[in-house]
Amino acid sequence: MIKVKKYKRVIAFVLLIAVMWSMLLSWAVQADYVADVATGYYQAANRDTLNCKSYAIVEISTGTIVETKNPDVHIEVGNITKLMTMYLALEHMVNAGDNLQTMIPVSVNAQLAARGRATVYLDGYKREKISIEQALTAVSIASAVDAAYVLAEYVSGTESNFVAHMNAKANEMGMNDSYFADCSGVSVDGQYTTAHDLAVLSYNLLSKHPEITNYTKLTYGKFEHKTTDGSYTEMVSANNLTRHKFFPQSDGLLIGSSKEDGYSMVGTVQKDGSRVATVVLGCLDQNYRAAETRFLLEYGVENFEYRNIEVSGTFVRKVNVKKGEETRIKTETLGEFSTILNVNDFDRIQRKVVINKELVAPVAKGTEVGEIIYSLDGEELGRVTIITSEDMEKAGWFKLLVRAILEFFGFV
């Protein structure tokens, strides 16, 4: 009887610790986020007075960065570093002929790297294996350092090799103001990036691997330890936009923070077939981060549009041709011109036709004669080549003689 009571006390104590730990985790996830405060910041948001240190909005179908604030300021973003880890893992998976269900081993190093940090309690000592999909889900929802480490080792064998891979890929993408020191963003060893560079990374990730949003939009999940004891680790997202339904239309992506630079986020949303991603870096707190990310996502998807301005084969004008059967020949566009702009700017595009070649018959169809230059507020947007849309034979000597006489007397 005494032993039974003793065991009951132990069980009760364990349950109490579990409840307290659960409450602590819940508090940590919410931290200083307050829905009413974030809503107030959102309603008062103005592009000219945003709290964040820098931001960038990128349109995903084209990779065009449509608007920025301080895009090249170096910011330490913490967990957002894992975007590059997930990108490289998906790239390697495709190149290696693997799939999302491919099982990858958990090393002891991966387990130890997550001590005291966000984790799904992977066990390298028990030689646990997890699928690529499980790792992506754990990184997306729980910001799990051990899962990120497993992906790094899957790609490059060791984390140090993977970090070199991260920096090489950043350079290849044109992320010229970024430096990675680890696969998960926990290092403070000079690690930094910028709003511009994260916009570039977001474009590459979302355009080449759009399935990533299947995981980044999740707010809750159970990580099953299939190859060890079959237990589950609960995962709860700290993404205020989605978990707290502050902006549930968003497909998530990642949040991050640092003592030096405050709170940051990369978010994305799709509306009517148009997708944008917004990078918001260096906010004062989680409320500003949520409010300004939502504000800029809505602004981006509602105010910028990708349109076809000119299609190939469009008639331009007739241009002069010397010694031809006719004195003028038809021209048309070669190729098309499309651009992304604020919807209010399309009507202000200036179209300048430049004919820079003198034509003398015979002239073959498809001969280049000039170009159309498109500009807005004095800034060039693009060009399209102009070509002849018909053949023109040389006129006979008698027609040329008659034409010369008429021109001499001013009749032509």
C-alpha positions as CSV (number, residue, x, y, z in Angstrom):
1,M,0.0,0.0,0.0
2,I,2.9,2.3,0.9
3,K,4.5,1.6,-2.5
4,V,1.3,2.3,-4.4
5,K,1.0,5.7,-2.7
6,K,4.6,6.4,-3.4
7,Y,4.1,5.6,-7.1
8,K,0.9,7.8,-7.2
9,R,2.9,10.7,-5.8
10,V,5.6,10.2,-8.4
11,I,3.1,10.0,-11.2
12,A,1.3,13.1,-9.9
13,F,4.6,15.0,-9.7
14,V,5.5,14.0,-13.3
15,L,2.1,15.1,-14.5
16,L,2.5,18.4,-12.7
17,I,5.9,19.0,-14.3
18,A,4.4,18.1,-17.7
19,V,1.6,20.6,-17.3
20,M,3.9,23.3,-16.1
21,W,6.3,22.6,-19.1
22,S,3.3,22.7,-21.5
23,M,2.2,26.1,-20.0
24,L,5.8,27.4,-20.3
25,L,6.0,26.3,-23.9
26,S,2.7,28.0,-24.7
27,W,3.9,31.2,-23.1
28,A,7.2,31.0,-25.0
29,V,5.4,30.6,-28.3
30,Q,3.1,33.6,-27.6
31,A,5.8,35.7,-25.9
32,D,4.8,39.4,-26.3
33,Y,2.3,38.9,-29.1
34,V,-1.1,40.4,-28.2
35,A,-3.8,40.2,-30.9
36,D,-5.4,43.5,-30.1
37,V,-2.1,45.3,-30.1
38,A,-1.0,43.8,-33.4
39,T,-4.4,44.7,-34.9
40,G,-4.0,48.3,-33.8
41,Y,-0.5,48.5,-35.4
42,Y,-1.9,46.9,-38.6
43,Q,-4.8,49.4,-38.8
44,A,-2.4,52.3,-38.4
45,A,0.3,51.0,-40.7
46,N,1.6,53.3,-43.4
47,R,4.4,52.5,-45.8
48,D,6.2,55.7,-45.0
49,T,6.2,55.1,-41.2
50,L,6.7,51.4,-40.8
51,N,8.6,50.3,-37.6
52,C,10.8,47.7,-39.2
53,K,14.4,48.5,-40.1
54,S,14.0,47.2,-43.7
55,Y,11.6,45.3,-45.9
56,A,11.3,44.0,-49.5
57,I,8.3,42.8,-51.5
58,V,9.0,40.3,-54.3
59,E,6.5,39.1,-57.0
60,I,7.1,35.4,-57.3
61,S,6.2,34.6,-60.9
62,T,8.9,37.0,-62.2
63,G,11.2,37.4,-59.2
64,T,10.8,41.2,-59.5
65,I,11.4,43.0,-56.2
66,V,8.7,45.6,-56.5
67,E,9.3,47.8,-53.4
68,T,11.9,48.1,-50.7
69,K,13.1,50.0,-47.6
70,N,16.8,49.9,-46.7
71,P,17.1,46.6,-48.7
72,D,20.9,46.2,-48.2
73,V,21.1,46.8,-44.4
74,H,22.7,43.8,-42.7
75,I,20.4,42.1,-40.2
76,E,20.8,39.0,-38.0
77,V,17.7,37.0,-38.6
78,G,18.1,33.8,-36.6
79,N,15.7,31.1,-37.5
80,I,15.0,32.5,-41.0
81,T,18.4,31.1,-42.0
82,K,16.6,27.7,-42.3
83,L,15.0,28.9,-45.5
84,M,18.3,28.3,-47.2
85,T,18.6,24.9,-45.5
86,M,15.2,23.8,-46.8
87,Y,16.0,25.2,-50.3
88,L,19.2,23.2,-50.6
89,A,17.6,20.1,-49.2
90,L,14.9,20.2,-51.8
91,E,17.4,21.0,-54.6
92,H,19.6,18.0,-53.5
93,M,16.5,15.7,-53.2
94,V,15.6,16.4,-56.9
95,N,19.2,16.1,-58.1
96,A,19.7,12.9,-56.2
97,G,16.5,11.3,-57.5
98,D,15.1,11.0,-54.0
99,N,11.6,11.9,-52.8
100,L,9.9,13.3,-49.8
101,Q,9.6,9.8,-48.2
102,T,13.3,9.1,-48.5
103,M,14.6,8.2,-45.1
104,I,17.7,9.9,-43.8
105,P,19.7,9.1,-40.6
106,V,19.8,11.2,-37.5
107,S,23.4,11.7,-36.2
108,V,24.4,12.2,-32.6
109,N,25.7,15.6,-33.7
110,A,22.2,16.6,-34.9
111,Q,20.8,15.6,-31.5
112,L,23.5,17.5,-29.5
113,A,23.1,20.6,-31.7
114,A,19.5,21.0,-30.5
115,R,20.2,20.9,-26.8
116,G,18.6,23.9,-25.2
117,R,17.1,25.0,-28.5
118,A,14.0,24.3,-30.6
119,T,13.8,20.5,-31.1
120,V,11.7,17.5,-31.9
121,Y,13.9,15.3,-29.8
122,L,15.5,13.3,-32.5
123,D,17.7,10.5,-31.1
124,G,21.0,9.9,-32.8
125,Y,22.1,7.4,-30.2
126,K,19.2,5.1,-31.2
127,R,20.1,5.6,-34.9
128,E,16.7,7.1,-35.6
129,K,15.8,7.8,-39.2
130,I,13.3,10.3,-40.5
131,S,11.8,11.2,-43.9
132,I,12.8,14.3,-45.8
133,E,9.1,15.4,-45.4
134,Q,9.2,14.9,-41.6
135,A,12.4,17.1,-41.5
136,L,10.8,19.9,-43.6
137,T,7.7,19.8,-41.4
138,A,9.6,20.0,-38.2
139,V,11.7,22.9,-39.4
140,S,8.5,24.7,-40.7
141,I,6.4,24.3,-37.7
142,A,8.8,23.8,-34.7
143,S,11.9,25.6,-36.1
144,A,13.6,22.4,-35.0
145,V,17.4,22.7,-35.0
146,D,17.9,18.9,-35.0
147,A,15.8,18.5,-38.1
148,A,17.6,21.3,-39.9
149,Y,20.9,19.6,-38.9
150,V,19.7,16.3,-40.4
151,L,18.9,18.0,-43.7
152,A,22.3,19.7,-43.7
153,E,24.1,16.3,-43.2
154,Y,21.8,14.8,-45.9
155,V,23.0,17.3,-48.4
156,S,26.7,17.8,-47.6
157,G,27.7,15.1,-45.1
158,T,28.7,17.5,-42.3
159,E,27.4,20.9,-41.2
160,S,30.7,22.6,-41.9
161,N,30.5,21.4,-45.5
162,F,26.9,22.4,-45.7
163,V,27.7,26.0,-44.5
164,A,30.2,26.3,-47.3
165,H,27.4,25.1,-49.7
166,M,25.0,27.7,-48.3
167,N,27.4,30.6,-48.9
168,A,28.3,29.3,-52.4
169,K,24.6,29.0,-53.3
170,A,24.0,32.5,-51.9
171,N,26.7,33.9,-54.1
172,E,25.3,32.0,-57.1
173,M,21.8,33.5,-56.5
174,G,23.2,37.0,-56.2
175,M,22.7,37.2,-52.5
176,N,25.8,39.4,-52.2
177,D,25.2,40.7,-48.7
178,S,24.6,37.5,-46.8
179,Y,26.9,35.3,-44.7
180,F,25.8,32.0,-43.2
181,A,27.7,30.4,-40.2
182,D,25.4,27.4,-39.5
183,C,22.4,25.6,-40.9
184,S,19.9,26.8,-38.4
185,G,20.6,30.4,-37.5
186,V,21.5,29.9,-33.9
187,S,25.1,31.1,-34.3
188,V,26.0,34.7,-33.5
189,D,29.3,34.4,-35.2
190,G,28.9,37.3,-37.7
191,Q,25.9,35.8,-39.4
192,Y,23.8,38.2,-41.4
193,T,21.6,38.8,-44.4
194,T,19.4,41.6,-46.0
195,A,15.8,42.2,-47.1
196,H,17.0,42.1,-50.7
197,D,18.8,38.8,-50.3
198,L,16.0,37.1,-48.5
199,A,13.6,38.3,-51.2
200,V,15.9,36.6,-53.8
201,L,16.0,33.4,-51.7
202,S,12.2,33.5,-51.3
203,Y,11.7,33.8,-55.0
204,N,14.0,30.8,-55.7
205,L,12.4,28.7,-53.0
206,L,8.7,29.5,-53.9
207,S,9.1,29.4,-57.7
208,K,11.2,26.2,-57.9
209,H,9.6,24.4,-54.9
210,P,6.1,25.7,-54.4
211,E,5.2,22.6,-52.4
212,I,7.1,24.1,-49.5
213,T,4.0,26.0,-48.5
214,N,2.3,22.7,-47.7
215,Y,4.6,22.7,-44.6
216,T,5.2,26.3,-43.8
217,K,1.5,27.1,-43.5
218,L,1.0,24.4,-40.8
219,T,0.5,25.6,-37.3
220,Y,0.4,22.3,-35.4
221,G,1.6,18.8,-35.9
222,K,2.7,15.5,-34.2
223,F,6.2,14.3,-35.1
224,E,6.2,10.5,-35.1
225,H,9.4,8.8,-34.1
226,K,8.7,5.8,-36.4
227,T,12.0,4.1,-36.3
228,T,12.6,4.2,-32.5
229,D,9.8,3.9,-29.9
230,G,6.9,5.1,-32.0
231,S,6.2,8.1,-29.7
232,Y,5.1,11.5,-30.8
233,T,6.5,15.0,-30.3
234,E,4.0,17.8,-30.4
235,M,4.9,20.7,-32.6
236,V,3.3,24.2,-32.3
237,S,4.1,27.1,-34.6
238,A,5.2,30.4,-33.3
239,N,4.1,32.2,-36.5
240,N,1.6,34.8,-35.3
241,L,0.1,35.3,-38.7
242,T,-1.2,31.8,-39.1
243,R,-1.2,30.2,-35.6
244,H,-3.2,33.1,-34.1
245,K,-5.2,33.6,-37.3
246,F,-4.1,37.2,-37.5
247,F,-3.7,36.7,-41.3
248,P,-4.7,33.1,-42.0
249,Q,-4.6,33.7,-45.8
250,S,-0.8,33.6,-45.5
251,D,1.1,30.4,-46.4
252,G,3.5,31.0,-43.5
253,L,7.2,30.6,-44.1
254,L,9.5,31.5,-41.3
255,I,9.9,33.9,-38.4
256,G,13.2,34.8,-36.6
257,S,14.7,37.2,-34.1
258,S,17.9,38.3,-32.5
259,K,18.9,40.4,-29.5
260,E,20.8,42.8,-31.8
261,D,18.2,43.3,-34.5
262,G,14.8,42.4,-33.1
263,Y,12.0,40.5,-34.8
264,S,11.9,39.5,-38.4
265,M,9.8,37.4,-40.8
266,V,9.5,36.2,-44.3
267,G,5.9,35.6,-45.3
268,T,3.9,34.8,-48.4
269,V,0.4,34.9,-49.7
270,Q,-1.4,34.1,-53.0
271,K,-4.5,35.8,-54.4
272,D,-6.2,35.3,-57.7
273,G,-3.2,33.4,-59.0
274,S,-0.7,36.0,-58.0
275,R,1.9,35.3,-55.2
276,V,4.1,37.7,-53.4
277,A,6.6,37.2,-50.5
278,T,7.4,39.9,-48.0
279,V,10.6,40.2,-46.0
280,V,10.2,42.3,-42.8
281,L,13.4,42.7,-40.8
282,G,14.2,44.3,-37.5
283,C,10.9,45.0,-35.9
284,L,10.6,46.2,-32.3
285,D,8.4,43.3,-31.2
286,Q,6.2,40.4,-32.4
287,N,3.2,42.7,-32.7
288,Y,4.9,45.0,-35.1
289,R,6.3,42.0,-37.0
290,A,2.9,40.5,-37.5
291,A,1.1,43.8,-38.3
292,E,3.7,45.0,-40.8
293,T,4.1,41.6,-42.5
294,R,0.3,41.4,-43.0
295,F,0.1,45.0,-44.2
296,L,2.9,44.6,-46.8
297,L,1.6,41.2,-48.0
298,E,-1.8,42.7,-48.6
299,Y,-0.3,45.8,-50.2
300,G,1.9,43.7,-52.5
301,V,-0.7,41.2,-53.7
302,E,-3.4,43.9,-54.2
303,N,-1.4,46.7,-55.8
304,F,1.2,45.0,-58.1
305,E,0.3,43.1,-61.2
306,Y,2.2,41.4,-64.0
307,R,0.8,42.4,-67.4
308,N,1.6,41.7,-71.1
309,I,2.1,45.1,-72.7
310,E,3.0,44.1,-76.2
311,V,2.5,40.8,-78.1
312,S,4.7,39.5,-80.9
313,G,3.4,40.2,-84.4
314,T,1.6,43.5,-83.5
315,F,1.4,46.0,-86.3
316,V,3.6,49.0,-85.6
317,R,3.5,51.4,-88.6
318,K,4.5,51.6,-92.2
319,V,8.0,52.9,-92.9
320,N,9.8,54.3,-95.9
321,V,11.6,52.1,-98.3
322,K,13.6,53.3,-101.3
323,K,13.3,51.8,-104.8
324,G,10.5,49.4,-103.8
325,E,7.3,48.4,-105.6
326,E,5.7,50.5,-102.9
327,T,7.2,53.5,-101.1
328,R,6.3,52.2,-97.6
329,I,6.4,48.8,-96.0
330,K,4.5,47.3,-93.0
331,T,6.4,46.5,-89.8
332,E,5.5,44.5,-86.6
333,T,6.9,43.6,-83.2
334,L,9.3,40.7,-82.8
335,G,8.8,39.2,-79.4
336,E,6.6,40.4,-76.6
337,F,7.0,42.8,-73.6
338,S,5.6,42.2,-70.2
339,T,6.3,43.9,-66.9
340,I,5.1,44.1,-63.3
341,L,4.1,47.4,-61.9
342,N,1.8,49.1,-59.5
343,V,-1.6,48.8,-61.1
344,N,-1.9,52.6,-61.1
345,D,1.2,53.0,-63.3
346,F,0.3,50.9,-66.4
347,D,-1.6,53.8,-68.0
348,R,1.5,56.0,-67.6
349,I,3.9,53.8,-69.6
350,Q,5.5,55.8,-72.5
351,R,6.0,54.0,-75.8
352,K,8.6,55.4,-78.1
353,V,9.0,53.9,-81.7
354,V,12.6,54.3,-83.0
355,I,13.3,53.5,-86.7
356,N,17.1,53.3,-87.1
357,K,17.6,51.6,-90.4
358,E,17.2,53.0,-93.9
359,L,15.5,50.4,-96.2
360,V,16.4,50.0,-99.9
361,A,14.5,47.4,-101.9
362,P,14.6,44.5,-102.2
363,V,13.7,44.0,-98.6
364,A,12.9,40.5,-97.1
365,K,10.2,39.9,-94.5
366,G,11.7,39.9,-91.0
367,T,14.3,42.5,-91.6
368,E,15.1,44.4,-88.4
369,V,14.4,48.1,-88.7
370,G,14.3,49.5,-85.2
371,E,12.7,49.0,-81.7
372,I,10.0,50.2,-79.3
373,I,11.3,51.6,-76.0
374,Y,9.0,51.5,-73.0
375,S,9.6,53.7,-70.0
376,L,8.0,55.1,-66.9
377,D,8.9,58.4,-65.4
378,G,12.1,58.5,-67.5
379,E,13.2,55.0,-66.4
380,E,13.4,52.4,-69.1
381,L,11.3,49.3,-68.6
382,G,12.2,47.3,-71.7
383,R,12.5,47.1,-75.4
384,V,11.0,45.2,-78.3
385,T,12.5,44.8,-81.8
386,I,10.6,46.0,-84.9
387,I,10.8,44.0,-88.1
388,T,9.3,44.2,-91.6
389,S,6.1,42.1,-91.8
390,E,6.2,41.6,-95.6
391,D,8.6,41.3,-98.6
392,M,9.2,44.2,-100.8
393,E,10.6,43.7,-104.4
394,K,12.6,46.3,-106.2
395,A,10.5,48.4,-108.7
396,G,11.1,48.3,-112.4
397,W,13.2,51.0,-114.1
398,F,10.1,52.6,-115.7
399,K,8.2,52.9,-112.3
400,L,11.3,54.4,-110.7
401,L,11.7,56.9,-113.6
402,V,8.1,58.0,-113.3
403,R,8.4,58.3,-109.5
404,A,11.6,60.4,-109.9
405,I,9.9,62.8,-112.3
406,L,6.9,63.2,-110.0
407,E,9.2,63.8,-107.0
408,F,11.1,66.4,-109.0
409,F,7.9,68.4,-109.7
410,G,6.7,67.9,-106.1
411,F,3.8,65.6,-106.9
412,V,5.0,62.9,-104.5
